[in-house]
Amino acid sequence: MTSWILSTNPIARLFKKETVVTIDNDGIRVVQAENETIIKWDQLDSPPNLSLSIDGGCLTFISQGKNHRYRMLGYFTPFKYAKRFFPFWANQNAERLQDFLSDAYIQCTSTFLRDSSIENIRTVVRNEIKRWKGWDKVEGLSELAHKTATQLTNIHHWSSADIEKIRQRYVNKQLAQYQTFFDSVESNPLTNRQRIACVTDNDNNLLLAGAGTGKTSVMIGKAGYLVNSGKASPKQILMLAYGRIAAQEMNERIKEKLGFDDVKASTFHSLGVKIISEVEGKAPSLSKLEDNPKVKAKWMHDEIEILMRDNNYRKALLDYFSSYYFVDKNPWEFESQGAYLKYLNDNEVQTMNGEKVKSHGELAVANWLFRKGIKYQYEAKYRFDVATEKYRQYEPDFYLPDYDIYIEYYGTDENGDTAPYMNRERYHQGIEWKRKTHKQYGTGYVEFFYHQHKKRKLPQALEKELLAKGVKLEPVSDNALLDNLEQLGQVTELAKLLGALVDMYKAACLDESGIDKIIKESVDPMQTTKALELLMPLYQRYAKYLNDNQVIDFNDMIGKALEYVQNRQFHSPWKFLLVDEFQDISEPRARLVKALRDNTVKSSLFCVGDDWQAIYRFSGADVRLTTEFSNYFGATSETTLDMTFRFNSSIGDVATRFVTQNPVQLKKDIKSLVQVDRPAVSIVRQGIEDSGISALDKALTTISNQVIASKTPSKNKVYLLARYWYQLPDLNLLRRIKHQYSSLDIELQSFHASKGKEAEYVVVMGLATGKHGFPSEKQTPPLVDALLPQGDKFEYAEERRLFYVALTRAKHRVYLLVDMMDASEFVTELIKAKYPVETNEFDVSLIQKEAEKITCHQCGSGVLRPKAGQYGKFMSCSLYPRCKHKETPCTKCGSPMAHDATNSYQVCIDVSCGDKRPLCQNCGSEMKLRQGKYGAFWGCSTYRKNYESNCSYKKNCEPSSSPKNNH
């Protein structure tokens, strides 16, 4: 046995402080006086240190956290023995580390090296490597110690590339070992990407897929691999599906493909029931209101009826309808007057008396008059005839017939400025003309402004001005007001909204600070506050109903289950959590998944999702849980499926380019198994005024011919898709087309209902604008928006993903049916941005080709549509009555007229006609050919004879123009 002895120096012996230290293979033995201390090498936290101090050699070491220090050893001791301690310590400690290194080796070779394992290994190595510092400069290390030090150093220097190589070796080994299983688990062998997803087994795993890439096959393959490889028993696997039907289909495929049914796919609600039942010892009772949405909506409506008996609630309700029912957006935020009017149209903004007004300021005036019992007429013709042959009669905003008082509301701010798209000078000229007109004819007149409305001072201003003019206020009773709102359907609509908000509010699990945050961050904080005043009493009555009846709702299934898991009242038996359609998950459900993962040691989470198909924000789904997965769950192994077996390359090109316009969407390179070299998305442009067979019949006839030509009559499924069910053919039309196109298997689906399904051909309908257009242009109520997960800032982000879903249902070809006079901006984008789509598969009318040129030139957003009146045909803005602009069609051929590039002329859209007429260069209005003392000339159509401040612009008549040719 090798040993040596360290003893104290003469000075220590002089003071009778003698110490004898014996070092051998067993450890360190220290004798001081009659005390003996023995420290074995494996009890040392780090190698001993022998150094020189002023009073001699000093030996220090740490054993099990306790410091040991022995001074006054021989002065030459450090020089002779300092380097001999490390080999003794290292040779002994190498033995201690063998179990750790052996386990690390197993984790690197026999399992997928998880991030949690890497962190554990690195934590140990970080501590050890400090103790082994300088090992490469020391002599006397045993072979085992040298090997141990080398292994520790290698692990300490692991790079991302090193870890990836370790994982890749394991994956390759598993792919080879289970090749036969992956070849046969589905009807077709799994792709390499699918197999990699199956064997990758980090703590957190995200499989990003695309439409038709075989996500479900991976879920089945993953479950089968875990069982066959012995990594899990069936009871240790939990599979979660988004809905009941999806779970049933998953279970059927598990039984069919894997041959066992011990692994069960569950919905989140059934999982919640299982957890609650196990903790409480009995199954919870589900509220009967959850059985039928219509029954629940009626219950909410009835409860609001009861609440309305309370004076305070009734007043709050009427205040909400009067001032907060519609989202009051700033007119200055819009690009044009037409865009603002279209916003009012799409959101069905109307007064408590049912009028469609032109601004929220006018809405406030009308509702105040109505509630105060003041009889008024909206845009009634002025009592005196001030119209001319070429200019319509003056229509003030409001008229009070009992008092002969007119009210004008002007859209100007404190500085007299108008919205940017309005001509400020002309607007103020109009104000002056109106003032002079009322003064000239002696009619009562009061005026109000946008800045008063913006500062919420309009009601006070109305009361002050009208009382001063002798107007009597006779407020309408609350009951009468509510009856009127009932007739307009607004109470029913609000009841539906509040009923939905009860569920959203409950799902959000808000405390006081959460409520304050929602109000603060809302688009319209005041409207949100008022909506909460109406919501909370209803929410409290609903909570009482559940408590009194000892029942729970769907939100409770998740909330209570989450509480039990987090409190450790439920102990999860699942080591592997497999979640399908993860892009549709809500934050509370994600919280439950995370809690289950953390509830079991060494559990693994595997989620399959496609952020391009995230279309359920309205039900609480948060796409950020997919796009920012690792931020929520921690370090993640991400795999992708890049081959779609459904749609061809042309459909893929269009759909991928379209959905990735939103920079938030994750980048994926989805390739199509079927490659084609011509467009497979065809736009059928046809309006209601076009004669001949319908656009739907055109598409179905063509599809029928293609099925016949393909010589595969069984591959004949056709989906007719729309954003809303009511936009699809009714029962009679469906019967007719099924009979007429009997070779086709035609089904109707909404965009949402079609998700996860496929057909050979798809026909998309309802591609219009507006509230029920696509994308829908209705404003989401601020409180609804605040209670839902944060949406993308990219405009129409979710609707864009929904269009991607619609396009990618088709295997061979998609037909988009659209009237270009009211075309979805998505279709317009496909055409304008030159996507690889077919636009001329069918004949297209002139108006459909040139629809973009037939925009209302007054409001900038409406479309001019042909109308017929007592004075003949004319073009009227589609935003009528909010925009009353009219134009005269071409006097030669009757086609609409468009403005030329210089905005100097109106030009017939029919190139073969080529007729044109000048535009007023003073005010931009249409000009009329008139006969004067010196012959024909062009005059502005807004000219008022015998009136000041009107447009009198004239233009000489060109030789080719004559009354004969133009009248």
Salt bridges, closest charged atoms under 4 A:
GLU36 OE2 - ARG29 NE 2.29
ASP55 OD2 - ARG71 NH2 2.16
ASP115 OD1 - ARG167 NH2 3.10
GLU119 OE2 - ARG126 NH2 3.08
GLU128 OE2 - ARG96 NH2 3.07
GLU128 OE2 - ARG131 NH1 2.78
ASP136 OD1 - LYS137 NZ 3.96
ASP183 OD1 - ARG195 NH2 2.47
GLU186 OE2 - ARG253 NH2 2.34
GLU186 OE1 - LYS257 NZ 3.52
ASP201 OD2 - ARG114 NH2 3.06
GLU256 OE2 - LYS257 NZ 3.64
GLU280 OE2 - LYS560 NZ 2.86
GLU290 OE1 - LYS296 NZ 2.75
ASP302 OD2 - LYS298 NZ 2.87
GLU303 OE1 - ARG541 NE 2.53
GLU305 OE2 - HIS301 ND1 3.82
ASP319 OD2 - LYS315 NZ 3.07
ASP319 OD1 - ARG371 NH1 3.01
ASP328 OD1 - HIS360 ND1 4.00
ASP328 OD2 - HIS453 NE2 2.66
ASP346 OD2 - LYS342 NZ 3.09
GLU348 OE1 - LYS771 NZ 2.66
GLU379 OE2 - LYS358 NZ 1.99
GLU379 OE1 - LYS884 NZ 2.79
GLU389 OE2 - LYS390 NZ 3.77
GLU395 OE2 - LYS381 NZ 3.06
GLU395 OE1 - ARG392 NH1 3.65
GLU395 OE1 - LYS884 NZ 2.75
ASP404 OD2 - ARG383 NH2 2.69
GLU408 OE2 - LYS434 NZ 3.82
GLU414 OE2 - LYS454 NZ 3.65
GLU414 OE2 - LYS455 NZ 3.37
ASP417 OD1 - ARG424 NE 2.85
GLU432 OE2 - ARG435 NH1 2.79
GLU447 OE2 - ARG435 NH2 2.63
ASP478 OD2 - ARG314 NE 3.60
GLU493 OE2 - LYS496 NZ 3.72
ASP503 OD1 - LYS296 NZ 2.91
ASP548 OD2 - LYS544 NZ 2.68
ASP553 OD2 - LYS506 NZ 3.04
ASP556 OD2 - LYS506 NZ 3.02
GLU581 OE1 - LYS755 NZ 2.98
ASP584 OD2 - LYS755 NZ 3.20
GLU587 OE1 - ARG591 NH2 2.55
ASP598 OD1 - ARG597 NE 2.88
ASP610 OD1 - LYS668 NZ 2.46
ASP611 OD1 - LYS668 NZ 3.17
ASP622 OD2 - ARG624 NH2 2.91
ASP642 OD2 - ARG193 NH2 3.44
ASP669 OD2 - LYS671 NZ 3.11
ASP697 OD1 - ARG736 NH1 2.74
ASP745 OD2 - LYS717 NZ 3.03
GLU747 OE2 - LYS717 NZ 2.61
GLU758 OE1 - ARG646 NE 2.94
GLU758 OE2 - LYS811 NZ 3.50
GLU760 OE2 - LYS811 NZ 3.43
GLU777 OE1 - LYS342 NZ 2.41
ASP785 OD1 - ARG617 NH2 3.01
ASP792 OD2 - ARG801 NH1 3.47
GLU798 OE1 - ARG801 NH2 3.57
GLU799 OE2 - ARG723 NH2 3.08
GLU829 OE1 - ARG800 NH2 2.74
GLU841 OE1 - ARG813 NH2 2.99
GLU850 OE1 - LYS853 NZ 3.05
GLU852 OE2 - LYS832 NZ 3.17
GLU887 OE2 - HIS885 NE2 2.99
GLU926 OE1 - ARG917 NH2 4.00
GLU926 OE2 - LYS928 NZ 2.88
GLU948 OE1 - LYS436 NZ 3.81
